Amino acid sequence: MIRNRGLGVAPIPEGIERVDKFTPEFLEDIDVVLFFETPFHTSIVKQAKEAGKRVVCIPMLEWTPDWKKPNKNWIKFVDLFICPTQHCFEVLGEEGYPCSVFIWPYDLERFRYTPSSLCHQFLFIEGNGGFLGRKGASVVKKAKELWPELPLIVKTQRSPNLWPKNTLFVNPGMNNLSLYSQGDVLIYPGKCDGIGLQPHEAMVSGMPVIVTDGKPWDEQPALARINSIHSHKRIAPGRDMDWYEADPVHLVEICKSLIGRPVSVEAKTGRAWAESISWKNRGESLTRMILTGEV
């Protein structure tokens, strides 16, 4: 929630995540209600809209209902959807959403910049696997089976026993501040993505990335792109998403070609791209867009 007169952030009343309406005093003191993905309760954005407040959403495409469907639910109360990727903007714009695009910024101060120089080891971040395996762990596992010597280190919250032998693992409790110092190149064979935090964070840290050849990863620089088969899959109520199956054979070919190769140029390219969209350089522009719709 954005406070009027000063562009500050209004304090969140205790327990706000559990309530389905704002108090009149709280609502009076703000100009904009801003939320990500979906509102906790439709009644909140409806109440804000009826009170003449501006309502802004940062959408994750897969959780955004189709504008053309009869039941628009909460989306009819939103004044502006600020799309974090060009792909999201193109899809929602074609459907008739009131939307703008603002490529999502990154905090350069949060991540330690240690640019990779030579490629000796690859990093894959599985986490909890992602919805329907969207992070592409199955692709990396298959690549490791095809080439057991693949120098791979994995961060996973799942059982290491699910991975082929000879796979190295980082401490599952390691946070992303130090994670990207593990290995030299990030493997990210995503199947479906809203923003793509991991490739962006890696590039901020100076780690080049291997990504799926598809959307939205084609919007960012990459060391290599994995051939993929494109289809559509319904992964949330009401919307079919672009879905990509990266080719593990091609991933193996890419990794073999990179072993021992200098990657410092690509590391600097990725960092420069991250700097160009950083919070430091674009934070004020995003604030203006939230308040007025203009950059």
MOJOTA-V57225 format. One record per residue. SS is DSSP state (helix for helix, strand for strand, loop for the rest). PHI is phi in radians with two decimals (none if undefined). Layout:
SS/PHI
SS/PHI
This chain:
loop/none
strand/-1.75
strand/-1.34
loop/-1.30
loop/0.99
loop/2.23
loop/1.03
loop/-1.46
strand/-1.81
loop/-1.16
loop/-1.11
loop/-1.47
loop/-1.04
loop/-1.00
loop/1.40
helix/-1.07
helix/-1.20
helix/-1.83
loop/-1.72
loop/-1.99
loop/-2.76
loop/-1.54
loop/-1.30
helix/-1.00
helix/-1.16
helix/-1.17
helix/-1.15
helix/-1.14
loop/-1.59
strand/-2.15
strand/-1.85
strand/-2.33
strand/-1.81
strand/-2.05
strand/-2.51
strand/-1.87
loop/1.11
loop/-2.51
loop/-1.31
loop/-1.05
loop/-2.38
helix/-1.00
helix/-1.07
helix/-1.19
helix/-1.24
helix/-1.12
helix/-1.11
helix/-1.11
helix/-1.11
helix/-1.15
loop/-1.52
loop/1.43
loop/-1.54
strand/-1.38
strand/-2.08
strand/-2.24
strand/-2.15
strand/-1.68
loop/-1.45
loop/-1.76
helix/-0.92
helix/-1.17
helix/-1.78
loop/-1.71
loop/-1.05
loop/-1.27
loop/-1.06
loop/-1.39
loop/-1.37
loop/-1.00
loop/-1.58
loop/-1.47
helix/0.95
helix/-1.31
helix/-1.14
helix/-1.24
helix/-1.66
loop/-1.62
loop/-1.40
strand/-2.66
strand/-1.82
strand/-1.69
strand/-1.35
loop/-1.44
loop/-2.38
helix/-1.11
helix/-1.08
helix/-1.04
helix/-1.07
helix/-1.14
helix/-1.18
helix/-1.21
helix/-1.10
helix/-1.15
helix/-1.41
loop/1.81
loop/-1.14
loop/-1.34
strand/-2.46
strand/-2.29
strand/-2.00
loop/-2.54
loop/-0.96
loop/-1.13
loop/-1.39
loop/-2.31
loop/-1.55
loop/-1.18
loop/-1.42
loop/-1.32
loop/-1.89
loop/-1.32
loop/-1.55
loop/-2.28
loop/-1.07
loop/-1.19
loop/-1.97
strand/-2.14
loop/-1.61
loop/-2.11
loop/-2.54
strand/-1.88
strand/-2.01
strand/-2.30
strand/-1.93
strand/-1.49
strand/1.05
loop/-1.62
loop/1.80
loop/1.36
helix/-1.03
helix/1.00
helix/1.16
loop/-1.12
loop/-1.37
loop/1.51
helix/-1.04
helix/-1.08
helix/-1.21
helix/-1.20
helix/-1.06
helix/-1.13
helix/-1.08
helix/-1.16
helix/-1.19
helix/-1.21
loop/-2.31
loop/-1.01
loop/-1.43
loop/-0.93
loop/-1.33
strand/-2.17
strand/-2.14
strand/-2.18
strand/-1.89
strand/-2.47
loop/-1.73
loop/-1.78
loop/-1.20
helix/-1.07
helix/-1.17
helix/-1.38
loop/-1.81
loop/-1.06
loop/-1.08
loop/1.38
loop/-1.56
strand/-1.66
strand/-2.31
loop/-1.63
loop/-1.01
loop/-1.07
loop/-1.53
loop/-1.15
loop/-1.54
helix/-1.30
helix/-1.19
helix/-1.98
helix/-1.05
loop/-1.42
loop/-1.57
loop/-1.59
loop/1.48
loop/-2.06
strand/-2.41
strand/-1.53
strand/-1.75
strand/-2.42
loop/-1.52
loop/-1.03
loop/-1.81
loop/-2.80
loop/-2.64
loop/-1.57
loop/-2.14
loop/1.60
helix/-1.07
helix/-1.09
helix/-1.06
helix/-1.17
helix/-1.09
helix/-1.08
helix/-1.18
helix/-1.01
helix/-1.45
loop/1.62
loop/-1.86
strand/-1.15
strand/-2.28
strand/-1.90
strand/-2.22
strand/-1.16
loop/-1.39
loop/-3.09
loop/-1.80
loop/-1.67
helix/-1.22
helix/-1.27
helix/-1.52
loop/-2.14
loop/-1.17
loop/-2.58
loop/-1.22
strand/-2.78
strand/-2.20
strand/-1.53
loop/-0.94
strand/-2.55
strand/-1.80
strand/-1.72
strand/-2.58
strand/-2.26
strand/-2.49
strand/-1.52
strand/-1.95
strand/-2.64
loop/-1.00
loop/1.60
strand/-2.58
strand/-1.59
strand/-2.01
strand/-1.05
strand/-2.30
strand/-2.16
strand/-1.92
strand/-1.24
loop/-1.52
helix/-1.12
helix/-1.13
helix/-1.15
helix/-1.06
helix/-1.06
helix/-1.04
helix/-1.10
helix/-1.10
helix/-1.07
helix/-1.24
helix/-1.65
loop/-1.03
loop/1.40
loop/-1.52
strand/-1.13
loop/-2.27
helix/-1.13
helix/-1.10
helix/-1.16
helix/-1.09
helix/-1.22
helix/-1.10
helix/-1.11
helix/-1.13
helix/-1.07
helix/-1.11
helix/-1.09
helix/-1.12
helix/-1.17
loop/-2.03
loop/-1.23
helix/-1.03
helix/-1.05
helix/-1.51
helix/-2.26
helix/-1.03
helix/-1.15
helix/-1.12
helix/-1.16
helix/-1.04
helix/-1.10
helix/-1.14
helix/-1.07
helix/-1.41
helix/-2.20
loop/1.56
loop/-1.96
loop/-1.43
